[in-house]
Amino acid sequence: MNILIKELLETEVAFIRRMGSYFEPQDHWGNLISWAVDNELYPPQQSFIGISLDNPELIESHKCRHDACVTLPEGFEKEKHIDMQFKTLKSGQYALYPFYDTPEKLQHAYEFMYGEWLPNSGFEADCDRDNLEFNMNNPAEDPEGKCKVDLYVPIVMKR
């Protein structure tokens, strides 16, 4: 597996959070995409990013939090959108794992990155930043139902 090291800049996003198993239907994505389209926020100018905030091996599945996000252009008037939540994704170095498979197998990408790649890489996870799942396609439109996700794992040099 060819893992790339990338520097990401600080990024403003709008997001909708849901709690529940990562393997259940993700209705918050539909709500976010609808809002994003209404506000002309869609690729290629903007990116859709998923953030899985909890490890399902450590947290009960019904308590797992997930943020569906869309990046915002500079100057976006957030104050006009009181129905939406906003946050800033921190800048820094990330290890990029390009994933292309069925959505339920994305967990294997996390297992590889944290269980195999990180321990042998000279880096460690930066727990002050979130993993970012840049959604590069719509699995419903993929002939095999696969998702293309660029998984960004936040890293720092081992101390």
DSSP file (Angstrom, degrees, kcal/mol; ACC not computed):
  #  RESIDUE AA STRUCTURE BP1 BP2  ACC     N-H-->O    O-->H-N    N-H-->O    O-->H-N    TCO  KAPPA ALPHA  PHI   PSI    X-CA   Y-CA   Z-CA
    1    1 A M              0   0    0      0, 0.0     2,-0.9     0, 0.0    96,-0.0   0.000 360.0 360.0 360.0 127.6    0.0    0.0    0.0
    2    2 A N        -     0   0    0     96,-0.1     2,-0.5     2,-0.0     0, 0.0  -0.784 360.0-169.1 -93.2 101.8    1.4    3.4   -1.1
    3    3 A I        -     0   0    0     -2,-0.9     2,-0.3    94,-0.1    94,-0.2  -0.794   6.4-153.8 -93.6 128.9    0.7    5.9    1.7
    4    4 A L  E     -A   96   0A   0     92,-1.6    92,-3.6    -2,-0.5     2,-0.6  -0.775   9.8-134.9-101.2 147.3    1.4    9.5    0.9
    5    5 A I  E     +A   95   0A   0     -2,-0.3     2,-0.3    90,-0.2    90,-0.2  -0.904  32.0 179.3-100.8 125.2    2.2   12.2    3.4
    6    6 A K  E     -A   94   0A   0     88,-3.1    88,-3.0    -2,-0.6     2,-0.6  -0.920  27.0-137.5-127.5 149.9    0.2   15.4    2.8
    7    7 A E  E     -A   93   0A   0     -2,-0.3     2,-0.4    86,-0.2    86,-0.2  -0.941  23.5-163.5-103.9 122.1    0.0   18.8    4.5
    8    8 A L  E     -A   92   0A   0     84,-2.8    84,-2.3    -2,-0.6     2,-0.2  -0.876  12.0-132.8-107.8 141.8   -3.6   20.0    4.8
    9    9 A L        -     0   0    0     -2,-0.4    80,-0.1    82,-0.2     2,-0.0  -0.481  39.7 -80.8 -84.4 158.9   -4.4   23.6    5.5
   10   10 A E        -     0   0    0     -2,-0.2     2,-0.4    78,-0.1    80,-0.2  -0.370  56.5-164.9 -56.4 136.3   -7.0   24.8    8.2
   11   11 A T  E     -B   89   0A   0     78,-2.0    78,-3.6    -3,-0.1     2,-0.4  -0.993  17.9-138.1-137.0 132.5  -10.4   24.4    6.6
   12   12 A E  E     -B   88   0A   0     -2,-0.4    60,-2.3    60,-0.3     2,-0.3  -0.720  30.1-179.8 -86.0 137.1  -13.8   25.7    7.6
   13   13 A V  E     -BC  87  71A   0     74,-2.7    74,-2.1    -2,-0.4     2,-0.4  -0.970  28.1-138.9-135.8 153.1  -16.7   23.2    7.2
   14   14 A A  E     -BC  86  70A   0     56,-2.3    56,-2.1    -2,-0.3     2,-0.3  -0.853  37.9-178.8 -97.9 145.8  -20.5   23.1    7.8
   15   15 A F  E     -BC  85  69A   0     70,-2.5    70,-1.2    -2,-0.4     2,-0.4  -0.989  31.9-152.0-150.4 157.9  -21.6   19.8    9.4
   16   16 A I  E     - C   0  68A   0     52,-2.0    52,-2.6    -2,-0.3     2,-0.3  -1.000  24.0-150.7-125.9 128.3  -24.4   17.7   10.6
   17   17 A R  E     - C   0  67A   0     -2,-0.4     2,-0.3    50,-0.2    50,-0.2  -0.773  13.8-177.9-101.6 143.3  -23.7   15.2   13.5
   18   18 A R  E     - C   0  66A   0     48,-2.3    48,-2.3    -2,-0.3     2,-0.4  -0.957  16.0-143.0-131.8 155.8  -25.5   11.9   14.1
   19   19 A M  E     + C   0  65A   0     -2,-0.3     2,-0.2    46,-0.2    46,-0.2  -0.956  53.5  72.5-117.1 140.0  -25.1    9.3   16.8
   20   20 A G  S    S-     0   0    0     44,-2.6    42,-0.2    -2,-0.4    -2,-0.1  -0.805  84.7 -28.9 144.7 175.7  -25.4    5.6   16.1
   21   21 A S    >   -     0   0    0     -2,-0.2     3,-1.4     1,-0.2    41,-0.1  -0.247  46.3-135.2 -58.2 139.7  -23.7    2.7   14.5
   22   22 A Y  T 3  S+     0   0    0      1,-0.2    -1,-0.2    43,-0.0     4,-0.1   0.640 105.4  60.6 -67.9 -12.9  -21.4    3.6   11.6
   23   23 A F  T 3  S+     0   0    0      2,-0.1    -1,-0.2    38,-0.0    -2,-0.1   0.328  88.0  88.3-100.8   6.5  -23.0    0.6    9.8
   24   24 A E  S <  S-     0   0    0     -3,-1.4    -4,-0.0     1,-0.2     0, 0.0  -0.556  98.6 -68.9 -94.1 166.0  -26.6    2.0    9.8
   25   25 A P        -     0   0    0      0, 0.0     2,-0.8     0, 0.0     3,-0.2  -0.264  43.8-138.8 -55.0 141.5  -28.1    4.2    7.1
   26   26 A Q    >>  +     0   0    0      1,-0.2     3,-1.6    -3,-0.1     4,-0.6  -0.617  33.1 165.1-107.1  71.0  -26.5    7.6    7.2
   27   27 A D  H 3>  +     0   0    0     -2,-0.8     4,-1.6     1,-0.3     3,-0.3   0.752  67.6  71.3 -61.8 -25.6  -29.5    9.9    6.7
   28   28 A H  H 3> S+     0   0    0      1,-0.2     4,-2.4     2,-0.2    -1,-0.3   0.793  90.0  62.0 -64.2 -25.4  -27.5   13.0    7.8
   29   29 A W  H <> S+     0   0    0     -3,-1.6     4,-3.1     2,-0.2     5,-0.2   0.933 102.1  50.0 -63.3 -44.7  -25.5   12.8    4.6
   30   30 A G  H  X S+     0   0    0     -4,-0.6     4,-2.3    -3,-0.3    -2,-0.2   0.904 111.6  48.6 -60.1 -41.4  -28.7   13.4    2.6
   31   31 A N  H  X S+     0   0    0     -4,-1.6     4,-2.2     2,-0.2    -1,-0.2   0.914 113.7  46.4 -64.8 -43.1  -29.6   16.4    4.7
   32   32 A L  H  X S+     0   0    0     -4,-2.4     4,-3.1     2,-0.2    -2,-0.2   0.934 112.5  49.3 -65.3 -45.5  -26.1   17.9    4.4
   33   33 A I  H  X S+     0   0    0     -4,-3.1     4,-2.8     1,-0.2     5,-0.2   0.907 110.5  51.1 -62.6 -41.0  -26.0   17.3    0.6
   34   34 A S  H  X S+     0   0    0     -4,-2.3     4,-2.3    -5,-0.2    -1,-0.2   0.935 113.3  45.0 -59.8 -47.0  -29.4   18.9    0.2
   35   35 A W  H  X S+     0   0    0     -4,-2.2     4,-1.3     2,-0.2    -2,-0.2   0.917 113.5  51.0 -62.4 -43.3  -28.3   21.9    2.2
   36   36 A A  H  <>S+     0   0    0     -4,-3.1     5,-3.2     1,-0.2     3,-0.4   0.917 110.5  47.7 -62.3 -44.8  -25.0   22.1    0.3
   37   37 A V  H ><5S+     0   0    0     -4,-2.8     3,-1.7     1,-0.2    -1,-0.2   0.916 108.5  54.8 -63.4 -42.6  -26.6   21.9   -3.1
   38   38 A D  H 3<5S+     0   0    0     -4,-2.3    -1,-0.2     1,-0.3    -2,-0.2   0.797 114.4  41.8 -58.6 -27.9  -29.1   24.7   -2.1
   39   39 A N  T 3<5S-     0   0    0     -4,-1.3    -1,-0.3    -3,-0.4    -2,-0.2   0.169 116.8-113.1-106.8  16.4  -26.1   26.8   -1.2
   40   40 A E  T < 5 +     0   0    0     -3,-1.7     2,-0.6     1,-0.2    -3,-0.2   0.870  69.2 141.9  54.8  43.6  -24.0   25.9   -4.3
   41   41 A L      < +     0   0    0     -5,-3.2    -1,-0.2    -8,-0.2    -2,-0.1  -0.852  26.4 113.9-115.2  92.2  -21.4   24.0   -2.2
   42   42 A Y    >>  -     0   0    0     -2,-0.6     4,-1.2    -3,-0.1     3,-0.8  -0.975  54.6 -33.7-154.5 163.2  -20.4   20.9   -4.2
   43   43 A P  T 34 S+     0   0    0      0, 0.0     4,-0.1     0, 0.0    -2,-0.0  -0.224 107.2  29.3 -60.5 152.8  -17.4   19.4   -6.0
   44   44 A P  T 34 S+     0   0    0      0, 0.0     0, 0.0     0, 0.0     0, 0.0  -0.997 130.7  37.9 -87.7  -8.8  -15.1   20.2   -7.5
   45   45 A Q  T <4 S+     0   0    0     -3,-0.8     2,-0.3     2,-0.0    -4,-0.0   0.886 126.0  30.5 -68.1 -36.9  -15.0   23.5   -5.7
   46   46 A Q  S  < S-     0   0    0     -4,-1.2     2,-0.4    27,-0.0    26,-0.1  -0.780  76.4-135.8-119.7 163.1  -15.9   22.0   -2.3
   47   47 A S        -     0   0    0     -2,-0.3    24,-2.3    -4,-0.1     2,-0.5  -0.912   8.0-135.2-121.8 146.9  -15.4   18.7   -0.7
   48   48 A F  E     -ED  70 135A   0     87,-0.5    87,-2.7    -2,-0.4     2,-0.4  -0.893  29.8-174.1 -97.7 127.7  -17.6   16.3    1.3
   49   49 A I  E     -ED  69 134A   0     20,-2.0    20,-2.7    -2,-0.5     2,-0.4  -0.983  14.4-154.5-128.7 130.2  -15.8   15.0    4.3
   50   50 A G  E     -ED  68 133A   0     83,-2.7    83,-2.6    -2,-0.4     2,-0.5  -0.841   7.2-164.2 -99.2 141.8  -16.9   12.3    6.9
   51   51 A I  E     -E   67   0A   0     16,-2.2    16,-2.5    -2,-0.4     2,-0.8  -0.932   6.0-161.5-129.6 108.9  -15.5   12.4   10.4
   52   52 A S  E     -E   66   0A   0     -2,-0.5    79,-0.3    14,-0.2    14,-0.2  -0.808  10.1-172.9 -87.4 111.4  -15.9    9.3   12.5
   53   53 A L        +     0   0    0     12,-2.3     2,-0.3    -2,-0.8    -1,-0.1   0.579  57.9  50.4 -87.8 -11.4  -15.3   10.6   16.0
   54   54 A D  S    S-     0   0    0     11,-0.6    10,-0.1     5,-0.0     3,-0.0  -0.940  76.6-121.0-132.2 151.1  -15.3    7.4   18.0
   55   55 A N    >>  -     0   0    0     -2,-0.3     3,-2.2     1,-0.1     4,-2.1  -0.809  19.7-151.1 -87.4 114.6  -13.7    4.0   17.8
   56   56 A P  T 34 S+     0   0    0      0, 0.0     5,-0.2     0, 0.0    -1,-0.1   0.633  95.3  62.3 -65.8 -10.7  -16.5    1.4   17.6
   57   57 A E  T 34 S+     0   0    0      1,-0.1     3,-0.1     3,-0.1     4,-0.0   0.652 116.3  30.1 -82.4 -15.3  -14.2   -1.1   19.3
   58   58 A L  T <4 S+     0   0    0     -3,-2.2     2,-0.4     1,-0.2    -1,-0.1   0.639 117.6  55.5-113.5 -22.7  -14.2    1.1   22.4
   59   59 A I  S  < S-     0   0    0     -4,-2.1    -1,-0.2     2,-0.0     5,-0.1  -0.916  92.2-102.6-117.2 137.9  -17.5    2.9   22.3
   60   60 A E    >   -     0   0    0     -2,-0.4     3,-2.3     1,-0.1     4,-0.4  -0.337  36.8-120.1 -56.5 138.3  -21.0    1.2   22.2
   61   61 A S  G >  S+     0   0    0      1,-0.3     3,-1.3     2,-0.2   -41,-0.3   0.817 110.8  58.0 -57.5 -35.4  -22.2    1.5   18.6
   62   62 A H  G 3  S+     0   0    0      1,-0.2    -1,-0.3   -42,-0.2    -2,-0.1   0.622 107.3  50.3 -72.0  -9.4  -25.3    3.5   19.4
   63   63 A K  G <  S+     0   0    0     -3,-2.3    -1,-0.2   -44,-0.1    -2,-0.2   0.407  81.0 119.4-104.3  -0.4  -23.1    6.2   21.0
   64   64 A C    <   -     0   0    0     -3,-1.3   -44,-2.6    -4,-0.4     2,-0.4  -0.466  54.1-145.2 -70.4 134.9  -20.7    6.6   18.1
   65   65 A R  E     -C   19   0A   0    -46,-0.2   -12,-2.3    -2,-0.2   -11,-0.6  -0.816  17.4-177.7-104.7 140.2  -20.6   10.1   16.6
   66   66 A H  E     -CE  18  52A   0    -48,-2.3   -48,-2.3    -2,-0.4     2,-0.5  -0.997  12.0-154.2-138.1 132.8  -20.2   10.9   12.9
   67   67 A D  E     -CE  17  51A   0    -16,-2.5   -16,-2.2    -2,-0.4     2,-0.6  -0.929   3.4-156.4-107.6 125.8  -20.0   14.3   11.3
   68   68 A A  E     -CE  16  50A   0    -52,-2.6   -52,-2.0    -2,-0.5     2,-0.3  -0.906  29.4-176.6 -95.0 122.0  -21.0   14.8    7.7
   69   69 A C  E     -CE  15  49A   0    -20,-2.7   -20,-2.0    -2,-0.6     2,-0.4  -0.833  26.6-163.6-125.2 155.5  -19.2   17.9    6.5
   70   70 A V  E     -CE  14  48A   0    -56,-2.1   -56,-2.3    -2,-0.3   -22,-0.2  -0.996  30.5-118.0-133.2 136.4  -18.8   20.1    3.5
   71   71 A T  E     -C   13   0A   0    -24,-2.3   -58,-0.2    -2,-0.4   -60,-0.0  -0.349  27.5-137.5 -70.4 154.3  -16.0   22.6    3.0
   72   72 A L        -     0   0    0    -60,-2.3   -60,-0.3   -26,-0.1     2,-0.1  -0.893  10.9-121.1-116.0 142.0  -16.8   26.2    2.8
   73   73 A P    >   -     0   0    0      0, 0.0     3,-1.8     0, 0.0     2,-0.1  -0.404  46.0 -84.1 -74.0 158.0  -15.4   28.9    0.5
   74   74 A E  T 3  S+     0   0    0      1,-0.3     0, 0.0    -2,-0.1     0, 0.0  -0.379 117.2  24.0 -59.2 136.1  -13.6   31.9    1.9
   75   75 A G  T 3  S+     0   0    0      1,-0.3    -1,-0.3    -3,-0.1     2,-0.1   0.484  79.2 159.3  86.4   3.3  -16.2   34.6    2.8
   76   76 A F    <   -     0   0    0     -3,-1.8     2,-1.6     1,-0.1    -1,-0.3  -0.410  46.0-124.7 -61.3 132.1  -19.1   32.2    3.2
   77   77 A E    >   +     0   0    0      1,-0.2     3,-1.5    -2,-0.1    -1,-0.1  -0.579  37.3 171.8 -86.0  83.2  -21.7   34.0    5.4
   78   78 A K  G >   +     0   0    0     -2,-1.6     3,-2.3     1,-0.3     6,-0.2   0.821  70.0  69.5 -61.8 -33.5  -22.2   31.5    8.2
   79   79 A E  G 3  S+     0   0    0      1,-0.3    -1,-0.3    -3,-0.2     3,-0.3   0.679  91.1  61.8 -63.4 -16.2  -24.3   33.9   10.2
   80   80 A K  G <  S+     0   0    0     -3,-1.5    -1,-0.3     1,-0.2     2,-0.3   0.435  97.5  62.4 -85.1   0.2  -27.1   33.5    7.6
   81   81 A H    X   +     0   0    0     -3,-2.3     3,-1.7     1,-0.1    -1,-0.2  -0.580  52.2 157.5-128.6  68.3  -27.4   29.8    8.4
   82   82 A I  T 3  S+     0   0    0     -2,-0.3    -1,-0.1     1,-0.3    -3,-0.1   0.651  72.7  65.6 -69.4 -14.2  -28.4   29.4   12.0
   83   83 A D  T 3  S+     0   0    0     -3,-0.1     2,-0.3     2,-0.0    -1,-0.3   0.479  95.7  71.2 -83.6  -2.8  -29.8   25.9   11.2
   84   84 A M  S <  S-     0   0    0     -3,-1.7     2,-0.3    -6,-0.2   -68,-0.1  -0.844  73.8-133.5-118.2 150.2  -26.3   24.6   10.5
   85   85 A Q  E     -B   15   0A   0    -70,-1.2   -70,-2.5    -2,-0.3     2,-0.3  -0.754  22.9-165.0 -98.4 150.6  -23.3   23.9   12.6
   86   86 A F  E     +B   14   0A   0     -2,-0.3     2,-0.3   -72,-0.2   -72,-0.2  -0.958  13.1 162.3-134.6 151.0  -19.8   25.0   11.7
   87   87 A K  E     -B   13   0A   0    -74,-2.1   -74,-2.7    -2,-0.3     2,-0.5  -0.975  33.7-112.4-158.2 169.0  -16.2   24.2   12.8
   88   88 A T  E     -B   12   0A   0     -2,-0.3     2,-0.5   -76,-0.2   -76,-0.2  -0.927  20.7-142.7-110.2 127.7  -12.6   24.5   11.7
   89   89 A L  E     -B   11   0A   0    -78,-3.6   -78,-2.0    -2,-0.5    40,-0.1  -0.779  31.0-117.4 -86.9 129.8  -10.6   21.5   10.8
   90   90 A K        -     0   0    0     -2,-0.5     2,-0.1   -80,-0.2   -82,-0.1  -0.313  22.6-121.6 -71.5 148.1   -7.0   21.9   12.0
   91   91 A S        +     0   0    0    -84,-0.1     2,-0.3   -81,-0.0   -82,-0.2  -0.338  55.1  98.3 -78.9 166.8   -4.0   22.1    9.6
   92   92 A G  E     -A    8   0A   0    -84,-2.3   -84,-2.8    -2,-0.1     2,-0.3  -0.869  69.4 -38.5 146.7-175.3   -1.1   19.7    9.8
   93   93 A Q  E     -A    7   0A   0     62,-0.4    62,-2.2    -2,-0.3     2,-0.3  -0.584  51.4-177.6 -82.9 142.0    0.5   16.6    8.3
   94   94 A Y  E     -AF   6 154A   0    -88,-3.0   -88,-3.1    -2,-0.3     2,-0.6  -0.981  27.0-129.7-136.7 148.0   -1.7   13.6    7.4
   95   95 A A  E     -AF   5 153A   0     58,-2.8    58,-2.6    -2,-0.3     2,-0.6  -0.893  29.3-144.2 -94.4 126.1   -1.0   10.1    6.0
   96   96 A L  E     -AF   4 152A   0    -92,-3.6   -92,-1.6    -2,-0.6    56,-0.2  -0.832  17.4-175.1-100.6 120.2   -3.3    9.6    3.0
   97   97 A Y  E     - F   0 151A   0     54,-2.9    54,-2.5    -2,-0.6     2,-0.7  -0.952  18.5-146.0-110.5 109.4   -4.7    6.1    2.4
   98   98 A P  E     - F   0 150A   0      0, 0.0     2,-0.4     0, 0.0    52,-0.2  -0.682  22.6-168.3 -78.5 116.6   -6.6    5.9   -0.9
   99   99 A F  E     + F   0 149A   0     50,-3.1    50,-2.4    -2,-0.7     2,-0.3  -0.875  19.1 170.2-111.2 134.9   -9.5    3.5   -0.3
  100  100 A Y  E     + F   0 148A   0     -2,-0.4     2,-0.3    48,-0.2    48,-0.2  -0.812  40.0  86.7-143.9 102.9  -11.8    2.0   -3.0
  101  101 A D  E    S- F   0 147A   0     46,-1.7    46,-3.4    -2,-0.3     5,-0.1  -0.924  83.0 -41.9-170.7-172.0  -14.1   -0.8   -1.8
  102  102 A T    >   -     0   0    0     44,-0.3     3,-2.1    -2,-0.3     4,-0.3  -0.418  58.5-114.1 -70.2 147.6  -17.5   -1.3   -0.3
  103  103 A P  G >  S+     0   0    0      0, 0.0     3,-1.8     0, 0.0     4,-0.3   0.830 112.8  60.7 -53.6 -37.9  -18.4    1.1    2.5
  104  104 A E  G 3  S+     0   0    0      1,-0.3     3,-0.5     2,-0.1     4,-0.1   0.683  98.8  59.5 -67.7 -14.0  -18.5   -1.6    5.2
  105  105 A K  G X> S+     0   0    0     -3,-2.1     3,-1.4     1,-0.2     4,-0.7   0.468  75.1  93.0 -91.3  -1.6  -14.8   -2.4    4.5
  106  106 A L  H X> S+     0   0    0     -3,-1.8     4,-1.5    -4,-0.3     3,-0.8   0.834  75.5  67.2 -59.1 -30.8  -13.6    1.1    5.3
  107  107 A Q  H 3> S+     0   0    0     -3,-0.5     4,-2.4    -4,-0.3    -1,-0.3   0.840  92.5  60.5 -57.7 -32.5  -13.0   -0.1    8.9
  108  108 A H  H <> S+     0   0    0     -3,-1.4     4,-2.5     1,-0.2    -1,-0.3   0.847  99.5  55.5 -64.7 -33.4  -10.2   -2.3    7.4
  109  109 A A  H <X S+     0   0    0     -3,-0.8     4,-2.5    -4,-0.7    -1,-0.2   0.917 109.2  46.8 -64.2 -42.4   -8.4    0.9    6.2
  110  110 A Y  H  X S+     0   0    0     -4,-1.5     4,-2.8     2,-0.2     5,-0.4   0.927 111.4  51.4 -63.0 -44.5   -8.4    2.2    9.7
  111  111 A E  H  X S+     0   0    0     -4,-2.4     4,-2.4     1,-0.2     5,-0.4   0.899 112.0  46.9 -60.9 -41.3   -7.2   -1.1   11.1
  112  112 A F  H  X>S+     0   0    0     -4,-2.5     5,-2.6     3,-0.2     4,-2.3   0.943 114.1  46.7 -64.8 -47.8   -4.3   -1.2    8.6
  113  113 A M  I  <>S+     0   0    0     -4,-2.5     5,-3.0     3,-0.2    -2,-0.2   0.931 123.9  31.2 -63.2 -46.6   -3.3    2.4    9.3
  114  114 A Y  I  <5S+     0   0    0     -4,-2.8    -1,-0.2    -5,-0.2    -2,-0.2   0.815 127.6  39.4 -83.3 -30.7   -3.4    2.2   13.0
  115  115 A G  I  <5S+     0   0    0     -4,-2.4    -3,-0.2    -5,-0.4    -2,-0.2   0.781 134.1   7.3 -91.4 -28.5   -2.4   -1.5   13.4
  116  116 A E  I  X5S+     0   0    0     -4,-2.3     4,-0.8    -5,-0.4    -3,-0.2   0.757 125.5  43.3-119.8 -55.1    0.3   -1.9   10.7
  117  117 A W  I >4<S+     0   0    0     -5,-2.6     3,-1.0     1,-0.2     4,-0.3   0.963 112.2  48.1 -68.1 -53.3    1.3    1.3    9.0
  118  118 A L  G >>XS+     0   0    0     -5,-3.0     3,-1.8    -6,-0.3     4,-0.6   0.916 108.1  53.5 -56.1 -48.7    1.6    3.8   11.9
  119  119 A P  G 345S+     0   0    0      0, 0.0    -1,-0.2     0, 0.0    -2,-0.2   0.758 118.7  37.0 -59.8 -21.8    3.7    1.4   14.2
  120  120 A N  G <<5S+     0   0    0     -3,-1.0    -2,-0.2    -4,-0.8    -3,-0.1   0.225 102.5  77.3-110.4  12.8    6.3    1.0   11.3
  121  121 A S  T <45S-     0   0    0     -3,-1.8    -3,-0.1     2,-0.3     3,-0.1   0.673  95.7-115.1-103.1 -19.0    6.2    4.5    9.8
  122  122 A G  T  <5S+     0   0    0     -4,-0.6    36,-2.4     1,-0.4     2,-0.3   0.429  89.3  92.7  89.6  -1.0    8.3    6.8   12.1
  123  123 A F  E   < -H  157   0B   0     -5,-0.5    -1,-0.4    34,-0.3    -2,-0.3  -0.760  58.7-155.2-117.3 166.0    5.1    8.7   12.8
  124  124 A E  E     -H  156   0B   0     32,-2.6    32,-2.1    -2,-0.3     2,-0.1  -0.944  36.0 -87.1-134.0 161.2    2.4    8.5   15.5
  125  125 A A  E     -H  155   0B   0     -2,-0.3     2,-0.9    30,-0.2    30,-0.3  -0.409  31.1-135.8 -67.1 139.5   -1.2    9.5   15.4
  126  126 A D    >   -     0   0    0     28,-2.3     3,-1.6     1,-0.1    -1,-0.1  -0.848  18.6-170.0 -95.3  99.6   -1.9   13.1   16.4
  127  127 A C  T 3  S+     0   0    0     -2,-0.9    -1,-0.1     1,-0.3    -2,-0.0   0.479  76.4  73.3 -75.1  -1.7   -4.9   12.7   18.7
  128  128 A D  T 3  S+     0   0    0      2,-0.1     2,-0.3    -3,-0.0    -1,-0.3   0.516  98.3  53.8 -86.0  -5.6   -5.6   16.5   18.7
  129  129 A R  S <  S-     0   0    0     -3,-1.6     2,-0.2    25,-0.1   -40,-0.0  -0.893  85.3-116.2-126.5 158.9   -6.9   16.2   15.2
  130  130 A D        -     0   0    0     -2,-0.3     2,-0.2    23,-0.1   -77,-0.1  -0.578  26.7-107.8 -92.5 152.9   -9.6   14.1   13.6
  131  131 A N        -     0   0    0    -79,-0.3     2,-0.5    -2,-0.2    22,-0.2  -0.566  38.4-146.6 -67.4 142.6   -9.3   11.4   10.9
  132  132 A L  E     - G   0 152A   0     20,-2.5    20,-3.3    -2,-0.2     2,-0.7  -0.971  12.4-161.1-122.3 129.7  -10.8   12.9    7.7
  133  133 A E  E     -DG  50 151A   0    -83,-2.6   -83,-2.7    -2,-0.5     2,-0.6  -0.851  10.5-160.3-110.4  93.9  -12.7   10.8    5.1
  134  134 A F  E     -DG  49 150A   0     16,-2.4    16,-2.5    -2,-0.7     2,-0.7  -0.652  14.9-140.0 -75.9 117.2  -12.8   12.8    1.8
  135  135 A N  E     +DG  48 149A   0    -87,-2.7   -87,-0.5    -2,-0.6    14,-0.2  -0.704  24.1 178.1 -84.4 115.9  -15.6   11.3   -0.2
  136  136 A M        +     0   0    0     12,-3.1     2,-0.3    -2,-0.7    13,-0.2   0.498  63.3  11.2 -99.1  -6.6  -14.5   11.1   -3.8
  137  137 A N  S    S-     0   0    0     11,-0.6     3,-0.1     5,-0.0    11,-0.0  -0.941  75.5-103.5-155.0 175.8  -17.6    9.5   -5.3
  138  138 A N    >>  -     0   0    0     -2,-0.3     3,-2.3     1,-0.1     4,-0.7  -0.951  23.8-151.9-107.6 112.7  -21.2    8.5   -4.6
  139  139 A P  G >4 S+     0   0    0      0, 0.0     3,-0.8     0, 0.0     6,-0.3   0.800  95.0  64.5 -56.4 -28.2  -21.3    4.7   -4.0
  140  140 A A  G 34 S+     0   0    0      1,-0.2     7,-0.1     5,-0.1     6,-0.0   0.750 106.3  44.0 -65.9 -21.7  -24.9    4.7   -5.2
  141  141 A E  G <4 S+     0   0    0     -3,-2.3    -1,-0.2     5,-0.1     5,-0.0   0.492  91.0 101.6 -99.4  -6.3  -23.5    5.7   -8.7
  142  142 A D  S X< S-     0   0    0     -3,-0.8     3,-1.6    -4,-0.7     5,-0.0  -0.629  76.0-131.5 -80.0 135.3  -20.6    3.3   -8.7
  143  143 A P  T 3  S+     0   0    0      0, 0.0    -1,-0.1     0, 0.0    -3,-0.0   0.792 109.2  35.9 -57.4 -28.5  -21.2    0.2  -10.8
  144  144 A E  T 3  S-     0   0    0      2,-0.1     3,-0.1   -43,-0.0    -4,-0.1   0.308 114.1-112.1-106.6   7.6  -20.1   -2.1   -8.0
  145  145 A G    <   +     0   0    0     -3,-1.6     2,-0.2    -6,-0.3    -5,-0.1   0.734  68.3 148.2  70.0  21.6  -21.5    0.0   -5.1
  146  146 A K        -     0   0    0    -44,-0.2     2,-0.4    -8,-0.1   -44,-0.3  -0.556  41.2-136.7 -89.9 153.6  -18.0    0.9   -4.0
  147  147 A C  E     -F  101   0A   0    -46,-3.4   -46,-1.7    -2,-0.2     2,-0.6  -0.877   3.8-146.6-108.1 143.8  -16.9    4.1   -2.3
  148  148 A K  E     +F  100   0A   0     -2,-0.4   -12,-3.1   -48,-0.2   -11,-0.6  -0.944  29.7 170.9-107.7 112.9  -13.8    6.0   -3.1
  149  149 A V  E     -FG  99 135A   0    -50,-2.4   -50,-3.1    -2,-0.6     2,-0.9  -0.984  31.8-148.1-128.3 129.6  -12.5    7.6    0.0
  150  150 A D  E     -FG  98 134A   0    -16,-2.5   -16,-2.4    -2,-0.4     2,-0.6  -0.871  24.5-155.1 -92.8 106.0   -9.2    9.4    0.7
  151  151 A L  E     -FG  97 133A   0    -54,-2.5   -54,-2.9    -2,-0.9     2,-0.6  -0.743   6.7-163.7 -87.5 118.6   -8.7    8.6    4.3
  152  152 A Y  E     -FG  96 132A   0    -20,-3.3   -20,-2.5    -2,-0.6   -56,-0.2  -0.918   1.9-166.8-106.2 117.2   -6.4   11.2    6.0
  153  153 A V  E     -F   95   0A   0    -58,-2.6   -58,-2.8    -2,-0.6     2,-0.2  -0.913  24.8-123.3-103.0 122.0   -4.9   10.1    9.3
  154  154 A P  E     -F   94   0A   0      0, 0.0   -28,-2.3     0, 0.0     2,-0.3  -0.457  39.7-179.0 -69.7 132.9   -3.4   13.0   11.3
  155  155 A I  E     -H  125   0B   0    -62,-2.2   -62,-0.4   -30,-0.3     2,-0.3  -0.893  22.7-173.2-132.7 158.3    0.3   12.3   12.1
  156  156 A V  E     -H  124   0B   0    -32,-2.1   -32,-2.6    -2,-0.3     3,-0.1  -0.949  44.7 -86.9-138.8 158.5    3.3   13.8   13.9
  157  157 A M  E     -H  123   0B   0     -2,-0.3   -34,-0.3   -34,-0.2   -35,-0.1  -0.381  54.1 -99.1 -63.2 143.0    6.9   12.5   14.0
  158  158 A K              0   0    0    -36,-2.4    -1,-0.1     1,-0.1   -35,-0.0  -0.386 360.0 360.0 -62.6 141.0    7.5    9.9   16.7
  159  159 A R              0   0    0     -3,-0.1    -1,-0.1    -2,-0.1    -2,-0.1   0.438 360.0 360.0 -90.4 360.0    9.1   11.5   19.7
